[in-house]
């Protein structure tokens, strides 16, 4: 191999590494949404100092990415079994128009910020007594698909 062949190979390797690094940076420079849902939460009534009997699902959404997004909807999906889940055929899809909490929808979720909400779980608990899999999540402006997390009643 001549010196010009080595130089050509060296340039090709460096260009490939730079392209891979730019692709990595581009992939990381987006909103990275993490959703968590905690069932069986009770609200503390400050006036009487006791927990209320109603139970809620507490939803927390955190943006760990570099770009912001807007949360548009809070949703629930119920699947009768894993086969329906694999086929993406829910038996129930629900929208929570006004979730409980102090941050109404739509909500602009900037990088490093969090959004919280609560929803009544009584009707969902009745549905879960028949079995199946329950998911809770959000729709946001940075994705066409919802970001869902499984809710486990224990």
Backbone torsions as a table, in degrees:
resi	resn	phi	psi	omega
1	UNK	NA	141.9	179.6
2	UNK	-90.0	170.7	179.5
3	UNK	-63.0	-35.4	179.2
4	UNK	-69.3	-31.8	174.8
5	UNK	-65.3	-43.9	177.6
6	UNK	-61.6	-42.3	179.6
7	UNK	-63.3	-39.4	179.1
8	UNK	-66.3	-43.2	177.8
9	UNK	-64.1	-43.3	179.2
10	UNK	-59.7	-44.8	178.7
11	UNK	-63.5	-39.8	179.3
12	UNK	-65.8	-41.2	179.4
13	UNK	-65.1	-46.8	-179.7
14	UNK	-62.3	-42.9	179.5
15	UNK	-63.5	-38.3	178.1
16	UNK	-66.4	-42.5	178.3
17	UNK	-63.0	-43.5	179.2
18	UNK	-63.8	-41.7	177.6
19	UNK	-62.7	-44.0	178.7
20	UNK	-63.1	-40.8	178.9
21	UNK	-64.8	-41.5	177.2
22	UNK	-64.6	-39.1	177.0
23	UNK	-64.1	-40.4	177.3
24	UNK	-63.0	-46.7	179.5
25	UNK	-62.7	-41.9	179.8
26	UNK	-63.1	-41.4	-179.6
27	UNK	-65.5	-35.9	-178.5
28	UNK	-81.9	-16.1	-176.5
29	UNK	-92.2	55.2	177.6
30	UNK	-139.9	175.9	177.4
31	UNK	-75.6	135.9	179.5
32	UNK	-121.1	100.4	-171.8
33	UNK	-94.8	132.6	174.4
34	UNK	-119.8	126.5	-178.8
35	UNK	-115.4	136.9	172.9
36	UNK	-133.4	147.3	179.9
37	UNK	-134.1	126.8	-179.5
38	UNK	-118.0	112.5	179.0
39	UNK	-82.9	174.1	175.5
40	UNK	62.6	29.3	177.2
41	UNK	-86.5	141.0	178.5
42	UNK	-119.2	148.0	-179.0
43	UNK	-92.0	137.1	177.9
44	UNK	-88.7	120.7	177.3
45	UNK	-80.7	112.5	-175.2
46	UNK	-67.4	-27.3	-177.6
47	UNK	-70.3	-40.6	-178.5
48	UNK	-106.5	-6.5	175.8
49	UNK	69.9	28.4	-179.5
50	UNK	-131.8	159.7	174.7
51	UNK	-76.1	140.1	175.8
52	UNK	-78.9	160.2	-177.3
53	UNK	-76.7	-26.4	-178.8
54	UNK	-66.5	144.1	178.1
55	UNK	-112.6	147.2	-176.5
56	UNK	-130.3	158.4	168.0
57	UNK	-100.7	120.0	179.9
58	UNK	-93.6	124.7	-177.3
59	UNK	-114.0	131.3	177.0
60	UNK	-126.1	132.9	179.3
61	UNK	-124.0	127.6	-179.4
62	UNK	-124.2	136.5	176.6
63	UNK	-100.6	104.3	179.3
64	UNK	-93.0	2.7	-177.1
65	UNK	-87.9	-172.9	-178.8
66	UNK	-94.6	-14.6	-178.2
67	UNK	-118.5	151.9	178.8
68	UNK	-83.3	168.8	176.3
69	UNK	-149.9	170.5	178.1
70	UNK	-119.2	121.8	176.0
71	UNK	-77.2	125.4	-176.4
72	UNK	-107.7	-34.5	-176.1
73	UNK	-144.2	146.5	169.8
74	UNK	-107.9	126.3	-172.3
75	UNK	-131.9	160.7	170.8
76	UNK	-130.2	148.3	176.9
77	UNK	-138.5	133.9	178.4
78	UNK	-118.1	133.0	177.4
79	UNK	-117.7	138.6	-179.2
80	UNK	-67.8	-33.4	-178.6
81	UNK	-158.6	177.7	-178.5
82	UNK	-66.3	-32.8	179.0
83	UNK	-63.0	-43.2	176.3
84	UNK	-64.3	-36.3	178.2
85	UNK	-64.5	-42.9	178.4
86	UNK	-63.4	-36.2	179.2
87	UNK	-82.4	-4.8	-177.5
88	UNK	58.9	45.4	179.5
89	UNK	-118.2	84.7	-179.2
90	UNK	-71.6	147.5	175.3
91	UNK	-83.9	-19.9	179.5
92	UNK	-147.5	133.2	172.0
93	UNK	-128.1	129.3	-178.3
94	UNK	-131.9	150.2	178.8
95	UNK	-117.0	134.1	176.4
96	UNK	-100.3	100.5	-172.5
97	UNK	-67.7	-37.6	179.7
98	UNK	-132.9	85.3	-179.8
99	UNK	-66.9	148.3	178.5
100	UNK	-68.4	148.5	-179.5
101	UNK	132.1	-174.8	-175.1
102	UNK	-105.6	4.7	-177.1
103	UNK	-120.6	94.1	-176.1
104	UNK	-71.0	162.6	177.5
105	UNK	-96.7	148.0	-5.8
106	UNK	-70.4	151.0	-176.6
107	UNK	-129.4	127.5	179.2
108	UNK	-83.4	111.6	-176.3
109	UNK	-101.0	103.2	-178.9
110	UNK	-80.4	168.5	179.1
111	UNK	-59.2	130.3	178.5
112	UNK	82.4	1.6	-178.2
113	UNK	-100.4	168.5	178.3
114	UNK	-133.8	155.8	177.7
115	UNK	-129.7	136.6	179.8
116	UNK	-128.3	152.0	178.3
117	UNK	-156.0	164.7	175.8
118	UNK	-130.8	149.0	173.3
119	UNK	-138.4	145.2	179.2
120	UNK	-65.8	135.0	-175.5
121	UNK	-105.9	2.8	-174.4
122	UNK	-59.8	-49.3	-179.6
123	UNK	-66.6	-37.4	179.4
124	UNK	-68.7	-35.9	178.2
125	UNK	-63.4	-39.4	177.5
126	UNK	-62.9	-41.1	179.2
127	UNK	-65.6	-36.7	-177.3
128	UNK	-73.9	-19.4	176.9
129	UNK	-63.4	-24.8	177.8
130	UNK	-82.1	-6.0	-179.9
131	UNK	101.0	-178.7	178.2
132	UNK	108.2	-171.7	-175.4
133	UNK	-125.9	130.1	-178.8
134	UNK	-112.8	133.2	175.2
135	UNK	-122.8	147.1	177.3
136	UNK	-130.7	145.5	180.0
137	UNK	-175.2	-165.4	-175.3
138	UNK	-133.0	156.3	163.7
139	UNK	-104.2	139.6	178.2
140	UNK	-140.6	163.7	-170.8
141	UNK	-71.7	-15.2	-178.1
142	UNK	-88.9	1.0	-178.8
143	UNK	-150.4	149.2	176.2
144	UNK	-83.5	-23.1	-178.5
145	UNK	-96.6	151.0	176.9
146	UNK	-74.8	153.5	173.3
147	UNK	-99.0	110.0	-172.5
148	UNK	-113.6	154.1	174.5
149	UNK	-138.1	144.1	-178.0
150	UNK	-76.3	139.4	177.1
151	UNK	-105.8	124.4	-179.0
152	UNK	-114.9	117.0	175.8
153	UNK	-86.8	120.2	-178.5
154	UNK	-130.0	NA	NA
